[in-house]
């Protein structure tokens, strides 16, 4: 719009210049006919070095021209062709040549103005191409992200099911090898694994819908999850510390247990062998705080926020969906916050969850 407005102003300015040129032609012609000094009008006529003009008598004969192609002006056909173009380009300017005759001045836009006239269309074309490319790039990005989430979700499902299923298989092997000697203990643990499968089913069924939150003890949910994982990740040492005085928060137990499980498994992966995982629960400023620490390989400081983005992973076989789900469950469903409180390379990492 700005460029178009500028073009219109330049058009008006060029017409005014053409009118001045026409007046100068009239004055110069009068001065020549009356033997007067024509220096000044001639100077004005010669000063026009940009606007192409053709002066025509009433009978159609061309009397003067300026700023046309110097290699073609000797051609009558070229002059007539330019004259027709000028007739359709702008309104002509008429000047009195004598009392009984007139000169008609035709002109067209200068080279610069002509280029500026097309410039808005060039701009719109470039903007249009940019928008088209941006649209396709955005669509591709969205499709890629959706595909990644769906594939990641299927991998996460398999990962979630892997622990109880492999545990059940181990218990079956014990039954086969030990007969009834470990009957009750095996039965209890198999029951826990079956409950875990039911819990996983419930978790995935809640994705995409608003979960029901109930007032319950945060420490109990965390401790139940840790106790289940303890026997299945026995090479790791778990430290559980509850200083919350059984503080409660609005929770959906299956989903919040998923958060603790994901963070725990990440800690196990980070330690790559033996190590310690600590859970510290306390209250502060009417909030319940859960801090989960491990003595694994740590997280670089510049990755504290990006680790929660879909697709981020340091594992060779991973889809980077676990921590993005954790963040969604904590912040979107429980209106809490989760962050990396601190991390030291090759020493430790602490995640901090805060709930109202």
C-alpha positions as CSV (number, residue, x, y, z in Angstrom):
1,X,0.0,0.0,0.0
2,X,2.8,2.4,0.9
3,X,4.7,1.6,-2.4
4,X,1.4,2.0,-4.4
5,X,0.8,5.4,-2.7
6,X,4.3,6.5,-3.6
7,X,3.8,5.5,-7.2
8,X,0.6,7.6,-7.4
9,X,2.4,10.6,-6.0
10,X,5.3,10.2,-8.5
11,X,2.7,9.9,-11.3
12,X,1.2,13.2,-10.3
13,X,4.7,14.8,-10.0
14,X,5.6,13.6,-13.5
15,X,2.4,15.0,-14.9
16,X,3.2,18.4,-13.4
17,X,6.7,18.1,-14.9
18,X,5.1,17.3,-18.3
19,X,2.8,20.3,-18.0
20,X,5.8,22.5,-17.2
21,X,7.6,21.1,-20.3
22,X,4.5,21.8,-22.4
23,X,4.4,25.4,-21.2
24,X,8.1,25.8,-21.9
25,X,7.5,24.5,-25.4
26,X,4.7,27.0,-25.9
27,X,6.7,29.9,-24.6
28,X,9.7,28.9,-26.6
29,X,7.6,28.7,-29.8
30,X,6.1,32.1,-29.2
31,X,9.5,33.6,-28.5
32,X,10.9,32.1,-31.7
33,X,8.0,33.4,-33.8
34,X,8.3,36.9,-32.3
35,X,12.1,37.0,-32.4
36,X,12.4,37.0,-28.6
37,X,15.0,35.4,-26.3
38,X,14.1,31.7,-26.0
39,X,17.0,30.7,-23.8
40,X,15.0,30.1,-20.6
41,X,12.2,28.0,-22.1
42,X,14.7,26.1,-24.0
43,X,16.6,25.3,-20.8
44,X,13.4,24.1,-19.2
45,X,12.7,21.9,-22.3
46,X,16.2,20.4,-22.2
47,X,16.0,19.9,-18.4
48,X,13.5,17.0,-18.9
49,X,15.8,14.0,-19.1
50,X,13.5,11.3,-17.7
51,X,10.0,11.6,-19.0
52,X,9.4,10.4,-22.6
53,X,7.3,13.0,-24.5
54,X,6.0,13.6,-28.1
55,X,4.5,16.8,-29.3
56,X,1.9,16.5,-32.1
57,X,0.0,19.2,-34.1
58,X,-3.7,19.0,-34.5
59,X,-3.4,17.4,-37.9
60,X,-1.4,14.5,-36.3
61,X,2.1,15.4,-37.5
62,X,4.9,15.0,-34.9
63,X,6.8,18.2,-34.3
64,X,9.0,17.3,-31.4
65,X,10.0,14.4,-29.0
66,X,12.3,13.8,-26.1
67,X,13.7,10.9,-24.0
68,X,12.9,8.2,-26.6
69,X,15.3,5.4,-27.7
70,X,18.0,7.4,-29.6
71,X,18.7,4.4,-31.9
72,X,15.1,4.3,-33.2
73,X,13.9,7.9,-33.2
74,X,14.7,8.3,-36.9
75,X,12.0,5.7,-37.7
76,X,8.5,7.1,-38.3
77,X,7.0,3.7,-37.4
78,X,8.7,3.7,-34.0
79,X,7.5,7.2,-33.3
80,X,3.9,6.3,-34.3
81,X,4.1,3.2,-32.1
82,X,5.3,5.1,-29.1
83,X,2.6,7.8,-29.8
84,X,-0.1,5.1,-29.6
85,X,1.3,3.8,-26.3
86,X,1.4,7.3,-24.8
87,X,-2.2,7.9,-25.9
88,X,-3.4,5.0,-23.7
89,X,-0.9,5.7,-20.9
90,X,-1.9,9.3,-19.7
91,X,-4.2,12.2,-20.5
92,X,-2.6,14.4,-23.1
93,X,-1.7,18.1,-22.4
94,X,-2.9,20.7,-24.9
95,X,-1.2,24.0,-25.4
96,X,-2.0,26.9,-27.7
97,X,0.6,27.1,-30.5
98,X,-1.0,30.1,-32.3
99,X,-4.4,31.7,-32.0
100,X,-5.8,29.2,-34.4
101,X,-3.8,26.0,-33.7
102,X,-2.7,23.9,-30.8
103,X,0.0,21.4,-29.9
104,X,-0.9,18.2,-28.1
105,X,1.7,16.8,-25.7
106,X,1.7,13.1,-25.1
107,X,3.9,11.4,-22.5
108,X,4.4,8.2,-20.6
109,X,5.9,7.3,-17.2
110,X,9.6,7.5,-16.8
111,X,11.6,4.3,-16.6
112,X,12.0,4.5,-12.8
113,X,8.2,5.1,-12.3
114,X,7.4,2.2,-14.6
115,X,9.6,-0.1,-12.5
116,X,8.0,1.2,-9.3
117,X,4.5,0.6,-10.8
118,X,5.3,-3.1,-11.0
119,X,7.1,-3.2,-7.7
120,X,3.9,-3.8,-5.5
121,X,3.0,-6.8,-7.6
122,X,6.6,-8.2,-7.2
123,X,6.3,-7.6,-3.5
124,X,3.0,-9.4,-3.3
125,X,4.3,-12.3,-5.4
126,X,7.3,-12.7,-3.1
127,X,5.1,-12.5,0.0
128,X,2.8,-15.0,-1.6
129,X,5.6,-17.4,-2.3
130,X,6.9,-17.0,1.2
131,X,3.5,-17.8,2.7
132,X,3.1,-20.8,0.5
133,X,6.6,-22.1,1.4
134,X,5.9,-21.3,5.1
135,X,2.6,-23.1,5.0
136,X,4.1,-26.3,3.5
137,X,7.0,-26.1,5.9
138,X,4.7,-25.7,8.9
139,X,2.4,-28.5,7.6
140,X,5.4,-30.8,7.2
141,X,6.6,-29.9,10.6
142,X,3.2,-30.5,12.2
143,X,2.9,-33.9,10.4
144,X,6.4,-34.9,11.5
145,X,5.7,-33.9,15.1
146,X,2.4,-35.8,15.1
147,X,4.0,-38.8,13.5
148,X,6.8,-38.6,16.1
149,X,4.3,-38.4,18.9
150,X,2.2,-41.3,17.7
151,X,5.3,-43.5,17.2
152,X,6.6,-42.3,20.5
153,X,3.3,-43.1,22.2
154,X,3.4,-46.7,20.8
155,X,7.0,-47.0,22.0
156,X,6.0,-45.6,25.4
157,X,3.2,-48.1,25.6
158,X,5.5,-51.0,24.9
159,X,8.0,-49.6,27.4
160,X,5.3,-49.3,30.0
161,X,4.1,-52.8,29.4
162,X,7.6,-54.2,29.4
163,X,8.2,-54.0,33.1
164,X,5.2,-55.9,34.4
165,X,5.3,-58.4,31.5
166,X,9.0,-59.2,32.0
167,X,8.4,-59.4,35.7
168,X,5.5,-61.9,35.2
169,X,7.7,-64.0,33.0
170,X,10.4,-64.1,35.8
171,X,7.8,-65.1,38.4
172,X,6.6,-67.9,36.1
173,X,10.2,-69.1,35.8
174,X,10.5,-69.1,39.6
175,X,7.3,-71.1,39.9
176,X,8.5,-73.6,37.3
177,X,11.9,-74.0,39.0
178,X,10.8,-73.8,42.7
179,X,7.4,-75.4,42.7
180,X,5.3,-74.2,45.6
181,X,8.1,-73.2,47.9
182,X,7.7,-69.5,47.0
183,X,4.0,-69.8,46.4
184,X,2.6,-66.9,48.4
185,X,5.4,-64.4,47.7
186,X,5.3,-65.1,44.0
187,X,1.5,-64.9,44.0
188,X,1.6,-61.5,45.7
189,X,4.1,-60.1,43.3
190,X,2.3,-61.5,40.3
191,X,-0.9,-59.8,41.6
192,X,1.1,-56.6,41.8
193,X,2.2,-57.0,38.2
194,X,-1.4,-57.6,37.1
195,X,-2.5,-54.5,39.0
196,X,0.3,-52.6,37.2
197,X,-1.1,-53.8,33.8
198,X,-4.5,-52.5,34.8
199,X,-2.9,-49.2,35.9
200,X,-1.1,-48.8,32.6
201,X,-4.4,-49.4,30.8
202,X,-6.0,-46.8,32.9
203,X,-3.2,-44.3,32.3
204,X,-3.5,-44.5,28.5
205,X,-7.2,-44.4,28.6
206,X,-7.0,-41.0,30.3
207,X,-4.8,-39.3,27.7
208,X,-6.8,-36.7,25.8
209,X,-9.5,-36.5,28.5
210,X,-9.8,-34.4,31.6
211,X,-8.7,-36.7,34.5
212,X,-10.6,-36.8,37.8
213,X,-8.5,-35.4,40.7
214,X,-8.9,-36.4,44.3
215,X,-7.5,-35.2,47.5
216,X,-4.8,-37.7,48.6
217,X,-1.5,-38.1,50.3
218,X,1.3,-37.2,47.9
219,X,3.8,-39.3,49.9
220,X,1.7,-42.4,49.7
221,X,1.4,-42.2,45.9
222,X,5.1,-41.7,45.5
223,X,6.0,-44.4,48.0
224,X,3.6,-47.0,46.4
225,X,5.3,-46.4,43.1
226,X,8.8,-46.6,44.5
227,X,8.0,-49.8,46.4
228,X,6.7,-51.5,43.2
229,X,9.9,-50.4,41.2
230,X,12.2,-51.3,44.1
231,X,12.1,-55.1,43.5
232,X,12.2,-54.7,39.8
233,X,15.2,-52.4,39.8
234,X,17.0,-54.0,42.6
235,X,20.5,-53.1,41.5
236,X,19.7,-49.5,42.5
237,X,19.5,-48.2,46.1
238,X,16.3,-46.2,46.9
239,X,16.2,-43.6,49.6
240,X,12.7,-42.4,50.6
241,X,12.3,-39.4,52.9
242,X,8.9,-37.9,53.8
243,X,8.9,-34.6,55.7
244,X,5.5,-33.5,54.4
245,X,3.5,-34.7,57.5
246,X,1.3,-36.6,55.0
247,X,0.4,-33.4,53.1
248,X,-2.3,-33.9,50.5
249,X,-2.9,-32.5,47.0
250,X,-5.4,-32.8,44.2
251,X,-4.1,-35.9,42.4
252,X,-5.0,-38.4,39.8
253,X,-3.0,-41.4,41.3
254,X,-2.5,-43.4,38.0
255,X,-1.2,-40.4,36.1
256,X,0.9,-39.0,38.9
257,X,2.4,-42.4,39.5
258,X,3.4,-42.4,35.9
259,X,5.4,-39.2,36.5
260,X,7.3,-40.8,39.4
261,X,7.9,-43.9,37.4
262,X,9.2,-42.0,34.3
263,X,11.6,-39.9,36.4
264,X,12.8,-43.0,38.2
265,X,13.5,-45.0,35.1
266,X,15.3,-42.0,33.6
267,X,17.4,-41.8,36.7
268,X,18.2,-45.6,36.4
269,X,19.2,-45.1,32.8
270,X,21.4,-42.1,33.7
271,X,23.3,-44.1,36.3
272,X,24.2,-46.9,33.9
273,X,24.7,-49.5,36.7
274,X,24.9,-49.1,40.5
275,X,23.7,-45.9,42.1
276,X,21.4,-44.1,44.4
277,X,18.0,-42.5,43.8
278,X,16.6,-40.3,46.5
279,X,13.0,-39.0,47.0
280,X,12.5,-36.1,49.3
281,X,9.0,-34.8,50.0
282,X,8.3,-31.7,52.1
283,X,5.9,-28.7,52.3
284,X,6.8,-25.1,51.6
285,X,4.6,-22.0,51.3
286,X,1.3,-24.1,51.1
287,X,2.8,-26.3,48.4
288,X,4.0,-29.9,48.4
289,X,7.4,-30.3,46.9
290,X,8.9,-33.6,45.6
291,X,12.6,-33.7,44.8
292,X,14.0,-36.8,43.0
293,X,17.8,-37.0,42.8
294,X,20.2,-39.5,41.3
295,X,24.0,-39.7,41.1
296,X,24.0,-40.3,37.3
297,X,25.8,-38.6,34.4
298,X,23.9,-35.3,34.8
299,X,22.3,-32.9,32.3
300,X,24.0,-29.9,30.7
301,X,22.6,-26.6,31.9
302,X,21.6,-25.4,28.4
303,X,19.4,-28.5,28.2
304,X,17.3,-27.9,31.4
305,X,14.3,-26.8,29.3
306,X,14.7,-28.6,26.1
307,X,14.7,-32.1,27.8
308,X,10.9,-31.6,28.3
309,X,10.3,-31.1,24.5
310,X,8.9,-34.0,22.5
311,X,11.7,-35.8,20.6
312,X,14.5,-34.9,23.0
313,X,16.4,-38.0,24.1
314,X,20.0,-39.0,24.8
315,X,19.2,-42.7,24.4
316,X,20.1,-44.6,21.2
317,X,16.8,-46.4,21.4
318,X,14.3,-43.8,22.5
319,X,11.7,-41.5,21.2
320,X,12.0,-38.7,23.8
321,X,8.4,-38.8,24.8
322,X,8.7,-39.7,28.5
323,X,9.6,-36.3,30.0
324,X,7.2,-34.4,27.7
325,X,4.4,-36.6,29.1
326,X,5.7,-36.0,32.6
327,X,5.5,-32.2,32.0
328,X,2.1,-32.4,30.5
329,X,0.7,-34.5,33.4
330,X,2.2,-32.2,36.1
331,X,1.5,-28.9,34.5
332,X,-1.7,-29.4,32.4
333,X,-3.5,-31.9,34.5
334,X,-2.3,-31.1,38.0
335,X,-1.6,-27.4,37.6
336,X,1.8,-27.9,39.1
337,X,5.4,-27.2,38.0
338,X,8.3,-29.4,37.1
339,X,11.9,-28.4,36.4
340,X,15.5,-29.4,36.7
341,X,16.5,-27.9,40.1
342,X,20.2,-28.6,39.6
343,X,22.6,-30.9,37.8
344,X,26.3,-31.5,37.9
345,X,28.0,-33.3,35.0
346,X,28.9,-36.9,36.0
347,X,27.7,-36.4,39.5
348,X,24.0,-35.8,40.1
349,X,20.7,-34.5,38.9
350,X,17.7,-33.3,40.9
351,X,14.2,-32.9,39.5
352,X,11.7,-30.7,41.4
353,X,7.9,-31.0,41.3
354,X,5.7,-28.5,43.1
355,X,2.0,-29.1,43.7
356,X,-0.6,-26.9,45.4
